[in-house]
Amino acid sequence: MGFGSGSDIMTSVILGTKLRFKHDPDIRRDIYGIVIAALDGHDWDTHDECWGMDEEYNEALKETHPAFRD
């Protein structure tokens, strides 16, 4: 995966998901988890660039990557 392209994709996913599923944090977290896993399969390593865009993204990242846990 090209440098930063995973973060560009995840940023688009987060922005669209927050609009579409604003009142459903469980669905947002599930979607983020699926996309994180897919991007990880292509060597995504800049997860932190999307940190803080949505609390549910943060939670999904903590579930898939224990190093991001508080």
Phi, psi and omega in degrees: 000138180294155182303120175082351183293327176297320179292324176298316179296312182296323177301315179296318179298314181298312182298315180291320181292321178297324178288313186286323184239043184308320186258017180227080183298329180295318178294317179302313181298319178297314179299313180300319179299319179296315181291320177303313180298318180295316180291323177300327178294348178241030174065034175291130182224018179240045182304324185295341180293340180256358181302133176092352179288330178202130180302327180291329173296314179304316181294318178297321180293320177298323180292323184268337182226092184306336180297339181271359179292148179295000000 
